[in-house]
Amino acid sequence: MKTSFKYLTIVMAAIMLFAGCKELEKMQKMADQVTLNVQKSPVEMHGDSIAIKLTGSFPPKFFQKKAQLEVTPVLKYNGQEVAFKSIKLQGEDVEANNKVIPFESGGSFEIVDKIAYDPAMREATLIARGTATVKDESMVVLEREVAPGVMSTATLLDFSDAKVVRAADNFQRVTYDSKEAKIQFLINRYNIRGRELRKDEIKAFNDYIKQVAEKENMNIENITIDAYASPDGTVELNTELSEDRKNVTEKYLGNTVKKANIEIEKEKNVYNTRSVAEDWEGFKKELKKSDVPDKDLILRVLSMYNDPEVREKEIRNISAAFEELKDEVLPQLRRSEFRMKVAVVGFSDEEIAKFAKEKPDTLNVEELLYAATITEDLDEQKQIFTTVTEQYSDDWRGHNNLGVVNYLNGNYADALTSFEAAKAIEANNSKVLNNLGAVALAQGDVEKASEYLKAATAGGNETSYNQALIATKKGEYEDAVDMYASSKYQTVNFALAKLLQYSRTQNEQAYDAALGILEKVENKENPLLYYVKAVVGARKQDSDMLFNNLRTAIEKNADLKQTAATDVEFRRYKEDATFTSIVE
């Protein structure tokens, strides 16, 4: 009896197993009726990842009531597989917590996921794999290619194009110098006394005139004379007196300039003269500095009356104070003041360039910084900025500009050292912070670059451009395009962002916009300029644009052969004889 029961159990198990296999086989036979779609085919790499949205629908009578099905998107490449997250589905008679697919009506599913991008995935294939289970039996009932590769156009982003900012010089070819002096006069007199001409300030003024005469690079720009009379006496008298003082001063200065053999063009009116009959402003100024009693009362009188004769009368009524005014204040007002403004012409460009190489200590910091703008040779610029850092080590500009030259030469480590030295002098300088961000980008440290660029609060177009690079890297193409546009830089990276933006907008005008930007790129030797044009040609199915530009790109950089050969952008042309002749 026991033997019969055991035999019956085995038979029943075999029947159930056979029934399970039958159900799985039915699903496998109907698998070609299952609809599978990927939102983007080929799938695309953005940021640092590959994101997919896989949808599927099952026909009626496909999904067996006792079956479970696990659907997994899988990226296959170079003999390897990387799985996205899977979804588990179940038939109506399965006791589990998965989505139920009815046998009679069928149903659908959706998988949204992303995985980290690896450059080896460029030629990957995306498949959908469905493994069905009934009881203890499992079978792959569905395995189908759903996307032919990974579009990795975003990897063309070139961080070495991050923009750096030079510090400007304050060089001025013509600077201005001046010398001042004054002559005092006795009351009601306008003759220049000998003792006045022997004063140190007059001697210094005359010596300055001789200096101007001796130096070819110094020229008189103008001579200003202001002559005054003190506000005691009649207005008529003081008007005549101040005018006479102006005239004798102008005559004296004219003779002095003439004796120094300085020729002044007749048509050039260098003298600016003015006479002030009653110097009430000077009076108030001297009064405030004095120890005259009742000076506050006198100041009130000045504020109360505008008529000069009334003012003088009221002040004379303050008899004690007026006596001190005559001795301490009024004599200071009987004067002529004169000022010579001189234009000093600096070194010529040829002289500056020569001194920068041979005698850099002849030049000041502004002239040295300017010297670097005269030459386009980066090695010469590096020598000049190195000199600036040595002679003017506490000036951040020399360190910053040396860093810029090192950056442009691709010496990122040296550039970083220089920018950090500049930052040590001016920690919050937006130009320096931008440049540190640019180096971080060139070295691939996007997070650190972002920190520096956010801190560069007064950053200009260069900072906007560098922030656009970061936005492009993150796949934030709309923001990137806006920042590129505001930066005013027309570059391959800008065109690339426009091209990548098409993935979001599906607006084919993006292709023409990208081409328009590429036409404005200054560096026509950049191979990526032509490679991106070739990509646009492929997308527009313009084979001439594709082949001509791809050929030029590879001529300028042979490494792009392999890039093009494995680029899904060109998948339609893999068997084209012209394409293969270019990339082989």
C-alpha positions as CSV (number, residue, x, y, z in Angstrom):
1,M,0.0,0.0,0.0
2,K,2.8,2.4,0.9
3,T,4.5,1.6,-2.4
4,S,1.3,2.4,-4.3
5,F,1.0,5.8,-2.5
6,K,4.5,6.7,-3.2
7,Y,4.1,5.9,-6.8
8,L,0.9,8.0,-7.0
9,T,2.7,11.0,-5.5
10,I,5.5,10.8,-8.0
11,V,3.0,10.6,-10.9
12,M,1.0,13.6,-9.6
13,A,4.2,15.7,-9.2
14,A,5.2,14.8,-12.7
15,I,1.8,15.8,-14.0
16,M,2.0,19.1,-12.2
17,L,5.5,19.7,-13.5
18,F,4.4,18.9,-17.0
19,A,1.5,21.3,-16.6
20,G,3.8,24.0,-15.4
21,C,6.2,23.5,-18.3
22,K,3.2,23.7,-20.6
23,E,2.2,27.1,-19.2
24,L,5.7,28.4,-19.5
25,E,6.0,27.2,-23.1
26,K,2.7,28.9,-23.9
27,M,4.1,32.2,-22.6
28,Q,7.3,31.7,-24.5
29,K,5.4,31.0,-27.8
30,M,3.4,34.2,-27.4
31,A,6.4,36.3,-26.3
32,D,6.6,37.9,-29.8
33,Q,3.2,39.4,-29.2
34,V,4.4,41.3,-26.1
35,T,4.9,45.0,-26.9
36,L,8.1,46.6,-25.6
37,N,9.1,50.3,-25.9
38,V,12.0,52.4,-24.6
39,Q,11.3,56.1,-24.3
40,K,14.6,56.9,-26.1
41,S,16.3,54.5,-28.5
42,P,19.2,54.4,-28.5
43,V,19.2,55.1,-24.8
44,E,21.2,58.2,-23.8
45,M,23.9,59.1,-21.4
46,H,23.3,62.3,-19.4
47,G,25.2,63.5,-16.4
48,D,27.0,60.5,-15.2
49,S,24.3,58.0,-15.8
50,I,22.1,56.2,-18.3
51,A,18.4,56.6,-17.6
52,I,15.7,54.5,-19.2
53,K,11.9,54.2,-19.2
54,L,10.8,50.8,-20.5
55,T,7.1,50.1,-21.0
56,G,5.5,46.9,-22.1
57,S,2.0,45.4,-22.6
58,F,0.9,41.8,-22.6
59,P,-1.7,40.5,-25.1
60,P,-4.8,38.6,-23.9
61,K,-4.3,35.0,-22.8
62,F,-0.5,35.5,-22.5
63,F,-0.1,35.8,-18.8
64,Q,-0.9,32.3,-17.3
65,K,-2.9,32.5,-14.1
66,K,-0.4,30.5,-12.0
67,A,2.7,32.2,-13.4
68,Q,5.0,34.9,-12.1
69,L,7.1,37.0,-14.4
70,E,10.2,39.1,-13.6
71,V,11.1,41.6,-16.3
72,T,14.6,43.0,-16.2
73,P,16.2,45.6,-18.6
74,V,19.8,44.5,-19.1
75,L,22.6,46.5,-20.8
76,K,25.0,44.0,-22.6
77,Y,28.5,45.1,-23.7
78,N,31.8,43.4,-24.2
79,G,30.6,40.1,-22.7
80,Q,29.3,41.9,-19.6
81,E,25.9,42.6,-18.3
82,V,24.5,45.4,-16.1
83,A,20.9,45.1,-14.9
84,F,18.5,47.9,-14.2
85,K,15.9,47.3,-11.5
86,S,13.4,44.7,-12.4
87,I,9.6,44.4,-11.9
88,K,7.7,41.4,-10.7
89,L,4.3,40.6,-12.1
90,Q,1.9,37.7,-11.3
91,G,-1.1,35.9,-12.7
92,E,-4.5,35.9,-11.1
93,D,-4.1,32.7,-9.1
94,V,-0.7,33.5,-7.6
95,E,-0.8,34.5,-3.9
96,A,1.8,37.3,-3.7
97,N,1.9,41.1,-3.6
98,N,3.0,41.9,-7.1
99,K,1.0,43.6,-9.9
100,V,-1.6,41.2,-11.3
101,I,-1.9,40.8,-15.1
102,P,-5.3,39.3,-16.0
103,F,-5.3,36.3,-18.3
104,E,-8.2,37.3,-20.4
105,S,-7.4,41.0,-20.9
106,G,-3.7,41.2,-20.5
107,G,-2.0,44.3,-19.0
108,S,1.0,46.5,-18.9
109,F,4.1,47.5,-16.9
110,E,6.6,50.4,-16.7
111,I,10.2,50.4,-15.4
112,V,12.1,53.7,-14.8
113,D,15.6,53.5,-13.6
114,K,19.2,54.6,-14.2
115,I,22.7,53.1,-13.8
116,A,26.1,54.7,-13.7
117,Y,27.7,55.2,-17.1
118,D,30.9,53.5,-18.0
119,P,32.8,54.5,-21.2
120,A,32.9,50.8,-22.2
121,M,29.1,51.0,-22.6
122,R,29.3,53.1,-25.8
123,E,28.4,50.0,-28.0
124,A,26.1,48.3,-25.5
125,T,22.7,46.9,-26.4
126,L,19.7,47.2,-24.2
127,I,17.6,44.0,-23.9
128,A,14.5,43.2,-22.0
129,R,14.6,39.8,-20.3
130,G,11.5,38.1,-18.8
131,T,11.9,35.1,-16.6
132,A,8.7,33.3,-15.8
133,T,8.1,30.8,-12.9
134,V,5.3,28.3,-12.3
135,K,5.6,26.4,-9.1
136,D,9.3,25.4,-9.0
137,E,9.9,25.6,-12.8
138,S,11.5,28.7,-14.3
139,M,12.1,29.6,-17.9
140,V,13.3,32.7,-19.8
141,V,10.2,33.3,-21.9
142,L,11.2,36.7,-23.3
143,E,14.6,38.2,-24.3
144,R,14.5,40.9,-26.9
145,E,16.7,43.8,-27.9
146,V,14.9,47.1,-27.3
147,A,17.6,49.7,-28.0
148,P,20.7,49.5,-30.2
149,G,23.3,51.2,-28.1
150,V,24.1,54.1,-25.8
151,M,24.2,57.6,-27.2
152,S,27.1,59.2,-25.3
153,T,27.3,62.5,-27.1
154,A,27.3,64.3,-23.7
155,T,30.9,63.0,-23.1
156,L,32.1,65.4,-25.8
157,L,31.8,68.2,-23.2
158,D,35.3,69.8,-22.9
159,F,36.2,71.0,-19.4
160,S,39.6,72.2,-20.6
161,D,37.6,75.1,-22.2
162,A,36.7,76.5,-18.8
163,K,37.4,80.2,-18.9
164,V,40.0,82.0,-16.7
165,V,40.3,85.7,-16.1
166,R,43.4,87.9,-16.1
167,A,43.7,90.8,-13.7
168,A,43.9,94.1,-15.5
169,D,46.7,96.6,-15.3
170,N,46.2,100.2,-14.5
171,F,48.8,101.4,-16.9
172,Q,48.5,104.9,-18.4
173,R,50.8,106.1,-21.1
174,V,50.3,109.7,-20.0
175,T,50.1,110.5,-16.3
176,Y,49.8,113.9,-14.7
177,D,51.9,115.7,-12.1
178,S,51.5,119.1,-10.6
179,K,53.3,121.7,-8.4
180,E,51.7,124.4,-6.4
181,A,52.9,127.6,-4.7
182,K,51.6,131.0,-3.6
183,I,52.8,134.6,-3.2
184,Q,51.6,136.9,-0.4
185,F,51.1,140.6,-0.9
186,L,51.0,143.6,1.4
187,I,47.7,145.4,2.1
188,N,46.6,147.4,-1.0
189,R,49.8,146.4,-2.9
190,Y,50.3,144.1,-5.9
191,N,54.0,144.2,-6.4
192,I,55.9,141.0,-5.8
193,R,58.5,141.4,-3.0
194,G,61.9,139.8,-3.2
195,R,61.4,138.0,0.1
196,E,58.5,136.2,-1.4
197,L,60.6,134.9,-4.3
198,R,63.2,133.6,-1.9
199,K,60.7,131.3,-0.1
200,D,61.4,127.6,-0.3
201,E,58.1,126.9,-2.0
202,I,58.9,129.4,-4.8
203,K,62.4,127.9,-5.2
204,A,60.9,124.4,-5.4
205,F,58.4,125.6,-8.0
206,N,61.1,127.2,-10.1
207,D,63.2,124.0,-9.9
208,Y,60.2,122.0,-11.0
209,I,59.9,124.3,-14.1
210,K,63.6,123.5,-14.8
211,Q,62.9,119.8,-14.5
212,V,60.1,120.0,-17.0
213,A,62.3,121.9,-19.4
214,E,65.1,119.2,-19.1
215,K,62.9,116.2,-19.7
216,E,61.5,115.5,-23.1
217,N,58.6,113.4,-21.8
218,M,57.2,116.3,-19.6
219,N,55.0,118.9,-21.1
220,I,53.0,121.8,-19.4
221,E,49.3,121.0,-19.6
222,N,48.1,124.2,-17.9
223,I,48.9,126.8,-15.3
224,T,46.1,128.0,-13.0
225,I,46.3,131.3,-11.2
226,D,43.9,132.4,-8.6
227,A,44.5,136.0,-7.2
228,Y,42.6,137.4,-4.1
229,A,42.1,140.5,-2.1
230,S,41.1,140.5,1.6
231,P,37.5,141.7,2.3
232,D,38.5,144.9,3.9
233,G,38.2,148.1,1.9
234,T,35.8,148.9,-0.9
235,V,34.7,146.4,-3.4
236,E,35.9,148.6,-6.2
237,L,39.4,148.8,-4.8
238,N,39.6,145.1,-4.1
239,T,38.4,144.2,-7.6
240,E,41.2,146.3,-9.1
241,L,43.7,145.0,-6.6
242,S,43.0,141.3,-7.2
243,E,43.1,141.8,-10.9
244,D,46.5,143.5,-10.7
245,R,47.8,140.7,-8.5
246,K,46.6,138.1,-11.1
247,N,48.4,140.0,-13.9
248,V,51.8,140.4,-12.1
249,T,51.7,136.7,-11.1
250,E,51.0,135.6,-14.7
251,K,53.8,137.9,-15.9
252,Y,56.2,136.5,-13.4
253,L,55.4,132.9,-14.3
254,G,55.5,133.6,-18.0
255,N,59.1,135.0,-17.6
256,T,60.1,132.1,-15.5
257,V,58.9,129.6,-18.0
258,K,60.6,131.6,-20.8
259,K,63.9,131.6,-19.0
260,A,63.7,127.8,-18.7
261,N,63.5,127.7,-22.5
262,I,60.1,126.1,-22.4
263,E,58.3,126.8,-25.6
264,I,54.5,127.0,-25.4
265,E,52.5,126.9,-28.6
266,K,50.7,130.2,-29.2
267,E,47.4,128.6,-30.0
268,K,47.6,126.6,-26.8
269,N,46.1,128.7,-24.0
270,V,47.8,127.2,-21.0
271,Y,46.9,129.9,-18.5
272,N,43.6,129.7,-16.6
273,T,43.3,132.8,-14.5
274,R,40.8,134.1,-12.0
275,S,40.6,137.1,-9.6
276,V,38.5,137.2,-6.5
277,A,37.8,140.8,-5.2
278,E,36.8,139.9,-1.7
279,D,37.7,136.4,-0.5
280,W,35.0,135.7,2.0
281,E,35.3,132.0,1.7
282,G,39.0,132.2,2.5
283,F,38.1,134.5,5.3
284,K,35.8,132.0,6.9
285,K,38.3,129.2,6.5
286,E,41.1,131.2,8.2
287,L,38.8,132.5,10.9
288,K,37.8,129.0,11.9
289,K,41.4,128.0,12.3
290,S,42.3,131.2,14.3
291,D,42.1,132.1,18.0
292,V,40.3,135.4,17.3
293,P,37.9,136.2,20.1
294,D,34.2,136.3,19.2
295,K,34.9,134.4,16.0
296,D,31.6,132.5,16.4
297,L,29.8,135.9,16.5
298,I,31.7,137.0,13.3
299,L,30.7,133.8,11.6
300,R,27.0,134.5,12.4
301,V,27.4,137.9,10.9
302,L,28.6,136.3,7.7
303,S,25.6,134.1,7.6
304,M,23.2,136.9,8.3
305,Y,24.4,139.4,5.6
306,N,25.3,138.9,2.0
307,D,26.2,142.5,1.1
308,P,30.0,142.8,1.5
309,E,30.0,146.4,2.7
310,V,27.4,145.6,5.4
311,R,29.4,142.6,6.4
312,E,32.6,144.7,6.8
313,K,30.7,147.3,8.8
314,E,29.3,144.8,11.2
315,I,32.6,143.1,11.7
316,R,34.4,146.4,12.4
317,N,31.8,147.1,15.1
318,I,33.3,144.1,16.9
319,S,36.3,146.3,17.7
320,A,38.5,144.0,19.8
321,A,38.1,141.2,17.4
322,F,38.7,143.3,14.3
323,E,42.2,144.3,15.6
324,E,43.2,140.7,15.7
325,L,41.6,140.0,12.3
326,K,43.9,142.6,10.8
327,D,47.0,140.9,12.2
328,E,46.1,137.2,12.1
329,V,43.5,136.5,9.4
330,L,43.4,139.3,6.7
331,P,47.1,139.1,5.7
332,Q,46.7,135.5,4.7
333,L,44.0,136.4,2.2
334,R,46.2,138.9,0.2
335,R,47.7,136.4,-2.1
336,S,47.9,134.7,-5.5
337,E,47.9,130.9,-5.7
338,F,49.2,129.1,-8.8
339,R,49.4,125.5,-9.9
340,M,51.2,123.9,-12.8
341,K,49.8,120.7,-14.2
342,V,52.3,118.7,-16.3
343,A,51.7,115.7,-18.6
344,V,54.3,113.0,-18.2
345,V,54.5,110.7,-21.2
346,G,55.6,107.1,-20.2
347,F,57.6,104.6,-22.1
348,S,56.7,103.5,-25.6
349,D,55.5,99.9,-26.2
350,E,58.9,99.1,-27.7
351,E,60.7,100.4,-24.6
352,I,58.4,98.6,-22.2
353,A,58.8,95.3,-24.1
354,K,62.6,95.7,-24.1
355,F,62.8,96.6,-20.4
356,A,60.5,93.8,-19.4
357,K,63.0,91.3,-20.9
358,E,66.3,93.0,-20.1
359,K,65.8,95.4,-17.2
360,P,62.5,94.6,-15.5
361,D,63.4,96.5,-12.4
362,T,63.2,99.7,-14.6
363,L,59.4,99.2,-14.8
364,N,56.8,99.6,-12.1
365,V,54.1,97.0,-11.5
366,E,51.6,98.6,-13.9
367,E,54.1,98.8,-16.7
368,L,55.1,95.2,-16.2
369,L,51.5,94.0,-16.2
370,Y,51.0,96.0,-19.3
371,A,54.1,94.6,-20.9
372,A,52.4,91.1,-20.9
373,T,49.6,92.5,-23.0
374,I,52.0,93.6,-25.8
375,T,53.1,90.0,-26.6
376,E,50.9,87.0,-27.5
377,D,53.8,84.6,-26.7
378,L,52.7,82.7,-23.6
379,D,56.3,81.9,-22.7
380,E,57.2,85.6,-22.7
381,Q,54.1,86.4,-20.7
382,K,55.1,83.7,-18.2
383,Q,58.5,85.3,-17.8
384,I,56.9,88.7,-17.2
385,F,54.4,87.5,-14.7
386,T,57.0,85.5,-12.8
387,T,59.0,88.8,-12.5
388,V,55.9,90.5,-11.1
389,T,55.5,87.8,-8.5
390,E,59.2,88.3,-7.5
391,Q,59.3,92.1,-7.5
392,Y,55.8,92.7,-6.2
393,S,55.0,89.5,-4.3
394,D,52.1,91.1,-2.4
395,D,50.2,92.1,-5.5
396,W,47.7,89.3,-6.2
397,R,47.5,90.2,-9.9
398,G,51.0,88.8,-10.7
399,H,50.2,85.5,-9.1
400,N,46.8,85.4,-10.8
401,N,48.0,86.2,-14.3
402,L,50.9,83.7,-14.0
403,G,48.2,81.1,-13.1
404,V,46.3,82.1,-16.2
405,V,49.3,81.5,-18.5
406,N,50.0,78.1,-16.8
407,Y,46.4,77.2,-17.3
408,L,46.4,78.1,-20.9
409,N,49.6,76.0,-21.3
410,G,47.8,73.0,-19.7
411,N,50.0,73.1,-16.6
412,Y,47.1,72.8,-14.2
413,A,49.1,72.0,-11.1
414,D,51.3,75.1,-11.5
415,A,48.2,77.1,-12.3
416,L,46.6,75.9,-9.1
417,T,49.7,76.9,-7.1
418,S,49.6,80.4,-8.5
419,F,45.9,80.9,-8.0
420,E,46.1,79.7,-4.4
421,A,48.9,82.3,-3.9
422,A,46.6,85.0,-5.3
423,K,43.8,83.8,-3.0
424,A,46.1,84.0,0.0
425,I,46.4,87.7,-0.7
426,E,42.8,88.4,-1.7
427,A,40.6,85.6,-0.3
428,N,37.3,86.8,-1.8
429,N,38.5,88.0,-5.1
430,S,35.9,86.8,-7.7
431,K,38.4,86.6,-10.5
432,V,40.7,84.3,-8.4
433,L,37.8,82.2,-7.2
434,N,36.6,81.8,-10.8
435,N,40.1,80.7,-11.9
436,L,40.3,78.2,-9.1
437,G,37.0,76.8,-10.3
438,A,38.3,76.6,-13.9
439,V,41.3,74.5,-12.7
440,A,39.0,72.2,-10.7
441,L,36.9,71.7,-13.8
442,A,40.0,71.0,-16.0
443,Q,41.1,68.4,-13.4
444,G,37.6,66.8,-13.3
445,D,36.5,67.9,-9.8
446,V,33.1,69.3,-10.6
447,E,32.0,69.5,-6.9
448,K,35.0,71.7,-5.9
449,A,34.6,73.8,-9.0
450,S,31.0,74.4,-8.1
451,E,32.0,75.6,-4.7
452,Y,34.5,78.1,-6.0
453,L,32.2,79.4,-8.7
454,K,29.3,79.9,-6.3
455,A,31.7,81.9,-4.1
456,A,32.7,84.1,-7.1
457,T,29.7,86.4,-6.4
458,A,31.0,89.2,-8.6
459,G,32.0,86.9,-11.4
460,G,31.5,88.0,-15.0
461,N,31.0,86.3,-18.3
462,E,33.7,83.7,-17.5
463,T,32.0,82.6,-14.3
464,S,28.7,82.3,-16.2
465,Y,30.4,80.2,-18.8
466,N,32.0,77.9,-16.3
467,Q,28.7,77.4,-14.4
468,A,27.2,76.5,-17.8
469,L,29.8,73.8,-18.1
470,I,28.7,72.3,-14.8
471,A,25.0,72.5,-15.7
472,T,25.8,70.7,-19.0
473,K,27.7,68.0,-17.1
474,K,24.6,67.5,-14.8
475,G,22.3,67.3,-17.8
476,E,20.6,70.6,-16.9
477,Y,20.6,71.7,-20.5
478,E,18.1,74.5,-20.3
479,D,20.0,76.3,-17.5
480,A,23.2,75.6,-19.3
481,V,22.0,77.2,-22.6
482,D,20.8,80.3,-20.7
483,M,24.2,80.7,-19.0
484,Y,26.2,80.1,-22.1
485,A,24.1,82.8,-23.8
486,S,24.6,85.3,-21.0
487,S,28.4,84.6,-21.0
488,K,28.6,85.8,-24.6
489,Y,31.1,83.0,-25.5
490,Q,30.3,81.2,-28.8
491,T,32.0,77.8,-28.2
492,V,31.7,74.1,-29.1
493,N,30.4,73.4,-25.6
494,F,27.6,75.9,-26.1
495,A,26.6,74.3,-29.4
496,L,26.8,70.9,-27.8
497,A,24.4,72.0,-25.0
498,K,22.0,73.2,-27.7
499,L,22.3,69.8,-29.4
500,L,21.8,67.9,-26.2
501,Q,18.8,70.1,-25.3
502,Y,17.0,68.5,-28.3
503,S,16.7,65.3,-26.2
504,R,14.4,67.3,-23.9
505,T,12.6,69.6,-26.3
506,Q,12.4,67.6,-29.5
507,N,12.7,70.9,-31.2
508,E,14.6,70.4,-34.4
509,Q,15.5,74.1,-34.5
510,A,18.1,73.2,-32.0
511,Y,20.2,71.7,-34.8
512,D,20.2,74.9,-36.8
513,A,20.9,76.9,-33.6
514,A,23.9,74.6,-32.8
515,L,25.2,75.1,-36.3
516,G,24.9,78.8,-36.0
517,I,26.9,78.8,-32.8
518,L,29.6,76.6,-34.4
519,E,30.0,79.0,-37.2
520,K,30.9,81.7,-34.7
521,V,33.5,79.7,-32.9
522,E,36.9,81.5,-33.1
523,N,39.2,78.5,-32.8
524,K,38.8,76.8,-36.2
525,E,41.5,74.3,-35.3
526,N,39.4,72.7,-32.6
527,P,38.6,69.2,-33.9
528,L,35.5,68.9,-31.8
529,L,34.1,71.8,-33.8
530,Y,33.9,69.5,-36.8
531,Y,33.0,66.4,-34.9
532,V,29.9,68.1,-33.4
533,K,29.0,69.3,-36.9
534,A,29.2,65.7,-38.1
535,V,26.8,64.7,-35.3
536,V,24.4,67.3,-36.4
537,G,24.8,66.1,-40.0
538,A,24.0,62.5,-38.9
539,R,20.9,63.6,-37.0
540,K,19.7,65.7,-40.0
541,Q,20.5,62.7,-42.2
542,D,22.8,65.0,-44.3
543,S,25.5,62.7,-45.3
544,D,27.6,65.4,-47.0
545,M,27.7,67.4,-43.7
546,L,28.5,64.3,-41.8
547,F,31.3,63.0,-44.0
548,N,33.0,66.3,-44.7
549,N,33.1,67.4,-41.1
550,L,34.0,64.0,-39.7
551,R,36.9,63.8,-42.1
552,T,38.2,67.2,-41.0
553,A,37.8,66.3,-37.3
554,I,39.9,63.2,-37.7
555,E,42.5,65.0,-39.8
556,K,42.9,67.4,-36.8
557,N,42.8,64.6,-34.2
558,A,43.4,61.0,-35.3
559,D,42.1,59.7,-31.9
560,L,38.6,60.6,-33.1
561,K,38.6,57.7,-35.5
562,Q,37.9,55.3,-32.7
563,T,35.4,57.6,-31.1
564,A,33.5,57.9,-34.4
565,A,33.7,54.1,-35.1
566,T,32.0,53.4,-31.8
567,D,29.6,56.3,-31.8
568,V,25.9,55.4,-31.9
569,E,25.2,58.8,-33.5
570,F,26.6,57.3,-36.7
571,R,24.9,53.9,-36.4
572,R,23.0,54.3,-39.7
573,Y,26.2,54.7,-41.5
574,K,28.2,51.8,-40.1
575,E,28.0,49.9,-43.4
576,D,28.5,53.0,-45.6
577,A,31.6,52.7,-47.6
578,T,32.5,56.4,-47.3
579,F,32.0,56.3,-43.5
580,T,34.1,53.2,-43.1
581,S,36.9,54.7,-45.3
582,I,37.0,57.7,-42.9
583,V,37.1,55.8,-39.6
584,E,39.3,52.8,-40.6
